[in-house]
């Protein structure tokens, strides 16, 4: 037997049992006596199902059958390696037995998960709910049958540029989502008329969570359970060095299922052991991948107060997160790796990272995320920006392209995972304006923006009418021409977008003094800008100039801040930062008020 991490089958590159690729992250391989290779977990499942022969050549697998004979244990308790696999080995075979133990532990963990149940979505009930939400919105819109779900506006830094001079000017596309329901909606309507969700909570139960932390985490999970409607589905995964399915899969949140889950949280989650975030991530993602039915919105919430006992890169694992599912991450206290959690959130289809500094703020942080998820109005947005001729968009300052990148094209598409009730997105870009002398009478630059997205309420594909850009290009302009006045709204959003970019640079700067220099330079730049006296700019300056007691606190807080300003989405903020409060929606505020009673 061997369990190599990276090898290929001489006969085939797939596991003949599951038909998946042999080489996969975290999947041990097993070579039988007949020299055929399979995923260890797949072969373990096959043997558990009383198949004691090689699936390819029918050679008996008696040795493996004898090892794998312990019944699968409850998913509420850690998986134990069978006693037969742990018989006293010789010192020369210690590596073999260590690998076998790990493989068996992985196999039994997956076997336990494979027995998890999934309550199927009541698709007829979801359609009926969608119709009720649509009717409520139409009543608020005076009975019109077509609702302008998202409004779009376009802005350029200047109204005109001289045609005989080349320049780079900024432009902006602004998306605005309306309220999901009218402001006159009752509490009952707000509770009942919202999009059903599939939610997986992946939470740390390692030894560092002992005491008040684990107690408050349980209260927060109780809060989340209570906020679920009967059409929502919820799963809870806890992890230390292994992952545990505390809910037995995705459960429809009927009253009875809620009570069962409350009991599971109270009795089965205990702080102990080390930390391996990947075990919880993998189980949570697998639950979402294996769904036979889906609610309109899917999400995963990950919380940890520490870091892995060994370094891991989860980029490949995060690429398996299903489309449309967003991952929000939460770093609790000063022991977590903010860089890892923020990366997981970015790779998780534009999720948020939240630094939770206070013990009693877990519920508020999760409530803010719930307020975001429960008010989703649009998904899979494609914002198509194009200009006639050879006018190139050269740089983008939007987090939706992650970093300013060279884009020598007159057509660019911004991709957003979702847009929630009352949220705005200001996509700032830079436009290369070349010298134009061959057409002195018709040099105006014309551009346009169109949006395609999925309506989260009814699943319809929406295509918006195009919205134009226009930049006048006369042969001459006087210095006092109104066409040369900087657009105030664009200047404000440029300050916001550039601050997000500078904050990310500062977080990644190992030299703390150099990081402070970057923030001070950005603060001075905002002070000299047209929109310097705007309340948002004043708050940005205040937050940039705050002096932290440690570089670690600086890094975690600034990571939280750069993601909020880059995404223009509120997440729980520490008492030292105020500038992101402008992004809070009424839905988030409502769920935060409900969460306070769980502390």
N, C-alpha and C positions, 0 to 999 in steps of 0.2 A: 504493500500500500504506500502511496505518496500523496501529499496534499500541497502541490506547488501552487504559488499564487499566480504565476504568469507562465503558462505553457499552453500549447495547443495540441489538440488531438491529431494524431497522425492520419486518422481516417476521416475526420470531419471537424469543423470549427464550431459546431453547435453541440449542445447537450442533447442527446437523443431522447431524453425523457421530456424536457420542457420545450425543446426546439429553440431555446435561447442561446446567445453567444456563450461559448465556454468561458472566456476570460471576461469577468465582470468584477467591479470593485466589491470587496467583501465576500465574494463567493469562492469558498474553498473547492478544490478539485479532488476527486478520488479516482485512483487508477486500480482497477480490479486485477485479479491474478491473470485474467485473460488479456490484460493490457488495454482494456477499453476505459476511457475517461468520461466522467459525468460530474455534474455539480454534486458535491457531497450531500447537500440538503435534499436534492431531487432523489438521489438514490436512497437516502434515509426514509423519505416519504414512501418510496416504492416498497421498501422492506417492511415498513409499518403496515402497509396495505397487504401484507402476506405474499408479496412477490419476491421469492428468494433466489431468483436466477438473474443473470446478466441480461438486460433488455435487448442486447444485440446478438449474443451467441448462445444464450441459455446456460452458460456455465454456472454451477451452484455458487451462491454467496454465503456459505454456511458460517464463516468466521464473522462477517459483518452482521448476519442475522442473530448470532449469539450475543453480540455486543448491544445491538439495538433491540432490547426486549423489555425495557422499562416503560410502562404506560406514560403517555404525555400528561404532565402535571397541570394543575390549575394555572391560568395565566395571571392570577393574582399573586403568585409566589415566584421567586427566582427559579429559573430552570436549573436543575442539578444534573451533572454528568453521571451516567449510570456507573454503578460500582464496578462492573466488569471492565469498563474502559480505564479505570483508575487502579488496577492491580499493580502491585509493587514492581516497577520496571528496573532493569539494570541501568547503571549510570550512562552507558554508551547509547542507550535507546531513549534517553530523557527527552531529546528533541522530538522524536517520533510521537511519544506519549503526550507531550505538551500540545503538539499540533492536533492529535486525535481528540484530546479533551476540548480544545477550542472548537474544532469542527463539529463535535457532538453537541456542544453547547449551542452553537449557531443553528445546527439542524433542529434541535428540540425547540429553540426559540421560534424558528420559522414554522415548525409543525404546530406549535401552540397558536401562532398567528393564523395559520391556515384554517383553524377551527373557529376563528372569530366569525361572528354573524354580521350580516348587513341587512338592516330593515330597508326594504325597497321603497323608493319615493312614490308617493301617491300622485301620479302625474295628472290625473283628472282634478284632484283637489288643488294642485299647483296652478293649473290652467284657470280654474274658477277664481282663485285668489288673484291671479293676474288680471282677470276681467274686472274684479271689484276695485283693484287699485287704479286701473285705467279709467273706470267710471268716476271714481272720486276725483281724479285729476281733471277729467273733462268737466265735471261740475264746477271745479275751481276756475276753469278757463271759460266759463260762460257757455258751456255746452258745445264748444267747437270740437270737431271730430279729429282734427290733426293738431297735435301738440308740438310746439317747437321745443324739443327736449333740451338741446344745447344751442346756445347762441354763440356766434363767432364774430369777432371784430379783428381788424388788421390795422397796424400802425407802423410808420417808418419814422426814424429819428428826425428827419427833416422833410419838409414838403417839397423841396427842390434842391438840385445841385447843378452847377454850371456844366454845360455839356462838353466844354473843352478841357475839363480837369477830371482826373481820376481820383477816386476816394473810396473809403470803406465806411459804410453807414450801417447802423443797427436797424433791425426790423423786429416786429413782434406779432405773434398770433395769440389772441386771447380766447379761451374757451370758458364758458360759464354755464354751470348746471343749475337748474331751478330747484326749488324745494320739492321733495318727493311728494308731500301732501301739503295742502293749504295750511297757513298758520292758524286757521280756526279749527283744525282737526282736533277731535277729542283725544283724551289719553287712551281710550279704548281703540279708536281708529289707528293711533300711532303704534299700538301694540300689535294689532291684528293685520294691518295693511302694510306689510313690508315683505321684501323678497326672502324666500326660504333659503337657508344656507346649509352647506356641509362644512362642519368645523372640526378640526383635529387639534387638540391642545397637547403639546409635548412639553412636559415639565420635569425639572431637575429634582430628584429625591436623594442626592448624594449626601454624605455625612455633613458637609458644610451647611446644609439647610436645616440643621437641628434647631430646636427651640422655637422662638417666635416666628422665624422665617417659614418653617413648614406649616405652622398653625395658620398664618395669614395666607399662605398659598392655598390651603384647603378651603378657607373662607372664600377666597377668590374663585376657586373652582365651583363652590356652591353658588356663588353669584352668577357665574356663567350658565350653570345648569338652569337656574331659575329664570334667566332671560330667554331661554329657548322656547319657541312656540311648538305646537304639535306637528308642524310640517318641517321643522328643522331637524337635522341629524347631527349628533355630537359623538365624538370619540375622545377618550382621554388616555394618553400614553405617558407613563412616568419612566425615568431612566436613572440608573447610576452607571455602572459599567455595562449593564445589560438593559434591555427595554422590556416593559411590562404593559400589556394591554389591559387597562383597568376597566374598560367598558364592554369588552368582548365585541369590538367592531363598532361601526357607525350605527347609532341607535336613534330612531325617531323619538322625539322627546314628549311622549305621552306622560301623563301625571305619574303613572306607575313606573315608567322607565326613569323618570327624574328621581323618584324616591330610591330606586335601586342604585342609581349612580351616586346619589348622596351617600348612601351606605358604603359603597365601594371606596369612595374618596376618604371617608372617615376611618374605615377599618384597614385598608390595604396600602395606603401610601405612608411610608415611614422613611425618615432620613437616615441613610446609612451607606457606606461604601464609597468607591471612587467615582470618577466622572468620565463618561464616554458619550459625548453629544451625538456622535454618529449613529449609535444604536437607536436612540429615540427618533432621530431624523429619518433613518431608514424605515423604521416601522410605520411612522406617520405617513411618509410618502407612499409606501406600499399600499396602505389602506386607501389612499386617494387614487392611486393607479388602478387598483383592482375593483373599483366601484362598478357594479352592474347598472346602476341608475345614478342620476346626478341631479342635485338641486341647481337652481340657476346660478348661485354664487358658491365658490369653494375657497377655503382658507385654512392655513395652519399657523398656530401661535406657538412659538418656541421660547421658553424661559429657562435661564440658567444663572447661577450665582458664581460659577467658577469656570474653569477651563479644563480641557481634556488632560488626562494624565500623560498622554503622548500627543505630539503634534500630528494633525491630520488635515488634509486638503479635501474639502467636500464639493469642489466645483463640479466634478463629474456626476456626483449624486444629485446635486441641485438641478442639473440639466434634465433629470428624469421627472421633476415636478410637473404634473399635468398642466397643459395650457389653461389659462383662466383661473388657476389657483394661486393666490398670493400668500407669501410667507412673511409674517411680522415677527420680529425677534425682540427679546427683552433681556437686558443685562442687569442683574440685580446686585447692587453693592459694588465694591471696588475690586472684586476678585476675578471678574470675567474678562474675556478678550473682546474689547469693543470692535477691533479691526475685523475679527472673524464674524461676529454677529452682524455687523453692518454689511459685510460682504454677502452673507447668507440672505439678508433682506433684499439687497440689490439683485442678487441672482434669483431670488424668489419672486420674480415678476414685479419688481418695483415696490416691495413691501417696506415698512418702516422699521427702523431700529430705535429702541427706547432705552435710555439709561435710567434705571430706577434707583434713586439715591437714598430714599427713606424706607424703613422697614414697613411702614403702614401705607405705602403708596402702590402696592401691587394691584389692588382692586381698581384704583383710579387708572393705572396704566392699561390694564386689560379692558376696562370699560370704554376708554377712549378708542381703542381698536374696534371694539364691538360697535360703537356708534358709527364708525366708518363703514364696517362691513354691512350693517343692517340697512344702510341708506344708499346702496349702490344703485345707480340709474343707467350706467352705460359701461360696456366692456369692449375689449379688443378694438381700441380706437386707432385709426390710421389718419393722421393729419397730413394731407398732401399739399406741399408748397411748391409752386413753380413760377418761373418768370420767362417771358418771351425773350428770344434772342440768346445772347451769350453772357448774360449777367449771372455770375456765379455766387452761390452761397458758400462763403469760404470758411466760416467758423460758426459753431453752434454753442451757446452757453446754457443749453437745457440739459438737465440731468437725464433726460430721456435718451440722450445720446452719450451719457455717462461722462465724457470728457470733451473739451473743445477739439475737434478733428478737422482735417482738411477735407472739404467737400467741393471739389471743382466741378460742380454741376448746377444747372439752373433748375433742377427738380430734386426735392428732398422730401422724405416721408418720416415724420415723427410717429413713434409707436408708444401708446399708453395702454397699460393693462386695464385701468378702470377710471371712472369719474363718478364721484358720489354727490349726493344731494348738497347743493349750495356751494360746492367747491369751484374754484377757478384754476385754470392753468395758463400761465403766460410763457409762451415758448419764444425765447429771445435768440436771434441769429444775427450774423453779420453778412452784409451784401456787398460784393465787389462791384463798384460803379466805374466802368472803364471810360476812357476818352472817346467821345463820339463827334467826329467832325465831318463825316461824309453825308449825313442827313440833317442839315441845320434846321429844317422846319418840322421835323417829326422825331424828336429824340426822347419823348417821354417813356419812362420805364413802366411797363404794365405787368403786374403779377396777379396771382389768384391763389386762393386756398379753398380746399374742399375737405370734408370729413366723412369717413365711413366708420360705423360702429354698430355694435349689437345692443339693442334695447334690453336691459337686464330685466325689465318687467315682463315683456312678452316674447323675447327672443327674436324679434324682427330685426332685419338688417336695415339700417338707416343710412341714406346718402343725402347729405345736405347740399343746398345750392352753393355755387362758388361765390366767394367774397373777394373783391378785388383789392389790390395794392395800386397806387399811382404815385410815381415820383416825377415831378416836372423837371425838364432839362433844357431850360432856355440858354441862349448863347451868353447872356450876361445876367448878373444879379447884383443889386446894390447891397452893401454890407448890412443895411437895416431892413432888408426884405423880410416880411413875415415867413417866407418859405425857409429861412435859415434859423428860425427859432427852434430850439431843441424841444421835442415833445416831452412833456412832464411825466406822463404815465409810463412812457418807455424808459425814461431816465431812472425812474423809481424801480422798475423791474430789472433794469440792468444792474443797479446797485445790489438788489436782492440776489440775482443770479451770480454775479461776480463774487459776492460775499460767500455764497455756498462753495464756489470753486476754490477760493482762497482758504476757507476753513478746512477743506479736504486736504489741500497742500500742507497746511500747518499741522494737521493731525499726523500726516505721513512724514513730517520732518523730525528726524531724530534729535536735532539740536534745538533745545527748548528756546534759547535766545533767538535763534533764527526764526523759529515759529512765531515768537512774539513780534519780531520785525515785520513779518508778513501781515499780521493782523493790524499792526499800527499803520502800515502803509495803506491798507484797505480803508481803515477808519479815516485817514486823512483824505483819501480819494472821495469818500462819501461826503465829507464836510465841504469839499470844493464843488460838489455837483449841484445841478439845478434843483433837485428835489431834496436837498440836505435837511430842510426844516420839516419834511413830512414826518408824521409820528413813527412810521415804520423805520425810516432812516435813523431817527434819533434813538430808537430802541436797538437797532443794529449796532450803532456806535457804542452804546452802553454795554451791550453784550460782548463786543469785540475787545473792549478795554478792561473788562473785569479781570482782576488778578486772582489766580487760583493758587491754592496752597501746595499743590503737587502737580507734576507733569502728568501723572496718571489721571487725576481728576480733570485736568485740562483736556486730555485726549478723549475721555469718555463723554464729557459734556459737549465738546465741540463736534464730536462725531454725531451725537444726537441732533445738534443744531444744524450742521451742514445738510443732513438728510431732510430735515423738515423744510428748510428754505429751498433746497433743490427740488423737492417734490411739491412744495406749497401745500403741505398736509400736516395738520397738527398731531402731535403725539405728546404723551405726558412729558412735561419739562421740569427741570429742577428750579429751585427758588432763585438761582443765579441768572437765569435766562428768561427774557420776557418777549423777545421780538417775534417768536413763532405763535404767540397767542392769537394773532390776527387771523390765523387759518382755522380756528376752532369753529365747527358748525353747530347748529342747534341740536342735531342728532347726537353728536359727541357730548355736548353739554348735558343733555338729558340723561344719557346713560351714566355719565360721571356722577350726577346727583343721586341716581339709584344705587350706585356702588358704595357711597359713603356710609351707608348703614351696615355694611358688611365688615367694617374695620373693628 
